[in-house]
Amino acid sequence: MRLRLLTICRAVLRAMLILLAIALILLGIVFASGCTRAVLVPESSPIRIGPATRARIYAMTDGEWELSGNTVTIPEGWYCVPPSFVEAK
């Protein structure tokens, strides 16, 4: 009886260690595959919008830039340029 219980405990411990190893490996893969880096580009370079971008935007109203109260969907592929690309009125 005691030997059987010991065998069962060892099997459960071995299974738990295997599950822990698998979980750590999967966690490492998830973190490694999600590593992306974004940096702001220099003032002299525009950027392109990626998929499914929603943001609040500035619109020119009566010669002044006003921040929108709502968010809008910006189509993928549109360009964003730094303020130096826009001529002041």
Backbone as a ProteinNet text record, in pm:
[ID]
protein_1_A
[PRIMARY]
MRLRLLTICRAVLRAMLILLAIALILLGIVFASGCTRAVLVPESSPIRIGPATRARIYAMTDGEWELSGNTVTIPEGWYCVPPSFVEAK
[TERTIARY]
83.5	0	87.5	186.8	273.9	355.4	401.6	478.6	393.4	268.9	177.6	151.7	131.9	109.6	231.9	349.4	473.5	488.6	452.1	458.4	362	243.8	144.5	192.4	249.8	300.8	412.6	500.8	608.3	553.2	452.5	392.2	324.6	255.2	189.5	294	400.1	506.7	573.3	598.9	659.7	567.6	438.7	343.1	337.5	341.4	338.9	464.7	579.7	704.5	703.6	649.3	638.6	546.2	432.2	338.3	402.2	477.7	546	649.2	724.3	824.3	756.8	646.7	573.6	520.5	465.7	412.2	523.2	639	750.4	800.4	805.7	847.8	748	619	516	518.1	539.3	547.4	665.9	777.4	894.3	868.3	799.6	767.1	673.1	573	477.3	547.9	632.9	702.6	802.9	869.7	969.7	903.7	787.9	722.4	651.9	623.8	554.8	647.8	775.8	872.2	881.6	818	831	877.2	937	989.1	947.1	890.5	852.4	928	978.2	1049	991.3	997.1	953.6	1059.9	1014.1	1107.1	1150.7	1258	1303.1	1197.9	1209.3	1116.5	1106.8	1209.1	1211.6	1145.4	1083.6	1030.9	885.2	796.3	656.6	646	531.7	505.4	375.7	355.9	231.1	150.2	19.1	-73.5	-87.1	-88.6	-106.3	-254.3	-284.9	-424.9	-500.9	-629.2	-723.3	-675.5	-646.6	-599.9	-715.6	-740.6	-842.7	-773.5	-805	-738.2	-822.4	-792	-847.9	-755.3	-811.8	-731.5	-750	-656.1	-667.3	-722.8	-813.6	-870.3	-856.8	-829.8	-817	-956.7	-985.3	-1114.2	-1088.1	-1131.4	-1112.4	-965.7	-875.1	-733.4	-665.4	-735.9	-679.4	-693.6	-596.1	-603.6	-683.9	-790.2	-874.5	-874.2	-859.5	-861.7	-1005.9	-1028.4	-1164.3	-1209.8	-1340	-1395.5	-1415.9	-1421	-1442.4	-1322.7	-1321.3	-1215.1	-1263.7	-1171.1	-1203.9	-1115.7	-1161	-1080.3	-997.5	-867.1	-776.9	-743.9	-770.3	-748.2	-601.8	-583.8	-449	-379.6	-253.7	-176.1	-168.9	-255	-247	-117.1	-70.7	54	25.1	111.3	111.7	243.6	234.1	354.2	374.5	499.2	525.5	474.6	456.4	402.8	485	612.7	692.6	653.2	580.8	535.1	412.6	343.4	220	253.4	215.3	243.5	145.9	197	112	37.1	-89.2	-170.5	-165.4
-119.8	0	125.5	125.9	242.7	262.5	152.7	159.1	211.7	169.9	215.9	366.3	413.9	555.8	637.8	588	654.7	661.1	554.8	551.2	652.9	661.9	757.6	900.4	927.4	1062	1100.9	1007.4	1034.9	1064.8	990.1	1011.4	1148.3	1185.9	1317	1427.8	1412.6	1512.1	1525.3	1411.9	1414.5	1486.3	1459.1	1524.1	1674.6	1713.4	1856	1926.6	1862.7	1921.3	1934.2	1834.6	1842.9	1956.4	1968.9	2078.8	2214.3	2225	2349.7	2383.8	2284.9	2307.7	2352.4	2288.1	2326.4	2468.5	2501.8	2636.5	2741.2	2714.6	2809.6	2825.2	2716	2723.1	2804.7	2778.1	2853.7	3001.2	3029.3	3168.1	3238.8	3170.7	3227.4	3254.2	3162.2	3181.4	3299.1	3310.4	3420.9	3555.2	3565.5	3691.6	3721.9	3621.3	3642.9	3682	3624.4	3655.3	3790.1	3841.9	3969.8	4087.9	4066.9	4174.6	4258.5	4370.9	4465.5	4596.7	4676.3	4803.5	4911.7	5016.1	5129.9	5252.1	5328.3	5450.7	5563.3	5683.3	5797.6	5830	5859.2	5888.8	6034.1	6070.2	6209.4	6303.8	6427.5	6530.8	6534	6491.5	6500.8	6382.4	6290.7	6170.1	6146.1	6126.4	6091.5	5944.2	5905	5765	5722.2	5590.2	5536.4	5473.3	5486.9	5431.9	5281.6	5207.3	5062.4	5025.7	4897	4852.9	4889	4912.3	4934.9	5043.7	5161.2	5271.3	5365.3	5386	5481.8	5584.4	5711.5	5816.9	5943.6	6032.3	6167.5	6247.9	6333.9	6409.8	6558.9	6635.6	6780.7	6821.8	6918	6970.7	7122.8	7180.4	7325.8	7387	7471.8	7540.1	7688.3	7769.6	7914.7	7952	7880.9	7912.3	7859.2	7782	7725.4	7573.7	7505.9	7360.6	7324.1	7243.2	7199.5	7047.5	6995	6851.2	6801.3	6694.1	6641	6581.9	6586.3	6530.8	6381.1	6327.9	6184.7	6122.3	5989.8	5920.7	5887	5880.8	5845.4	5728.9	5654.8	5547.8	5607.2	5590.5	5640	5522.3	5533	5420.1	5375.3	5246.1	5190.3	5243.2	5279.5	5327.5	5478.9	5550.5	5696	5739.8	5856.1	5909.7	6011	6012.4	6116.5	6190.6	6320.6	6400.6	6487.7	6524.1	6611.7	6751.8	6832.1	6966.6	7052.8	7024.5	7107.4	7087.9	6979.6	6957.5	7042.5	7093.5	7168.8	7317.6	7388.4	7532.7	7604.2	7695.6	7776.7	7878	7897.5	7995.9	8130.5
0	0	0	87.3	98.7	-29.8	-89.5	-212.8	-327.6	-330.9	-435.5	-421.6	-300.9	-275.9	-315.9	-286.8	-323	-474.8	-543	-689.3	-749.9	-694.1	-742.2	-718.6	-602.5	-572	-667.7	-699	-793.5	-931.9	-974.8	-1106.4	-1113.4	-1006.3	-1002.1	-1002.5	-926.2	-922.6	-1059	-1125	-1258	-1357.2	-1353.1	-1442.7	-1416.6	-1289.2	-1256	-1305.9	-1293.5	-1342.3	-1494.7	-1563	-1709.2	-1749.2	-1682.2	-1711.8	-1683.7	-1576.4	-1544	-1651.2	-1696.6	-1802	-1931	-1968.1	-2089.1	-2076.5	-1960.2	-1938.2	-1948.6	-1892.5	-1901.6	-2044.4	-2117.7	-2258	-2339.1	-2321.3	-2393.9	-2356.2	-2229.8	-2185	-2250.8	-2258.6	-2325.2	-2471.9	-2539.6	-2681.7	-2699.7	-2613.5	-2623.4	-2606.4	-2506.5	-2483.8	-2594.3	-2644.2	-2749.5	-2880.8	-2911.5	-3038.6	-3035.4	-2918.5	-2908.8	-2893.3	-2910.4	-2893.1	-3019.4	-3017.1	-3127.4	-3068.9	-3152	-3104.5	-3200.7	-3148.3	-3230.3	-3181.2	-3274.5	-3240.4	-3324.1	-3270.6	-3349	-3452	-3570.5	-3678.6	-3670.1	-3737.4	-3735.2	-3793.7	-3761.7	-3808.3	-3961.2	-4029.2	-4175.4	-4245.4	-4171.3	-4232.5	-4194.6	-4293.4	-4262.5	-4222.5	-4167.1	-4132.6	-4198.9	-4212.7	-4267.8	-4155.3	-4165.3	-4066.3	-4087.6	-3977.9	-3983.3	-3981	-3974.8	-3977.6	-3850.2	-3867.5	-3756.2	-3660.7	-3713.5	-3629.7	-3599	-3470	-3426.5	-3339	-3361.7	-3285.6	-3288	-3194.7	-3200.4	-3290.6	-3369.9	-3465.5	-3444.7	-3498.1	-3500.4	-3635.9	-3635.4	-3759.7	-3758.1	-3875.4	-3887.2	-3891.4	-3793.1	-3785.1	-3763.9	-3858.2	-3850.2	-3825.2	-3893.2	-3881.8	-3756.8	-3674.5	-3552	-3554.8	-3499.9	-3488.8	-3364.2	-3382.4	-3271.2	-3264	-3141.9	-3120.8	-3125.4	-3201.2	-3213.6	-3080.6	-3057.3	-2934.4	-2942.4	-3063	-3081.2	-3152.5	-3156.9	-3229.6	-3369.4	-3461.6	-3599.4	-3642	-3741.3	-3797.8	-3910.9	-3901.7	-4005	-4095.9	-4225.6	-4315.5	-4319.8	-4330.5	-4339.8	-4465.2	-4450	-4563.5	-4574.4	-4502.1	-4505.9	-4440	-4480.7	-4425.9	-4316.1	-4215.7	-4113.6	-4129.4	-4128.5	-4144.9	-4021.6	-3994.9	-3881.3	-3909.3	-3804.8	-3821.9	-3919.5	-3933.5	-4024.7	-4170.9	-4202.5	-4339.5	-4373.3	-4272.9	-4293.6	-4288.7	-4392.4	-4394.3	-4302	-4222.1	-4134.5	-4218.9	-4184.4	-4259.2	-4192.8
[MASK]
+++++++++++++++++++++++++++++++++++++++++++++++++++++++++++++++++++++++++++++++++++++++++

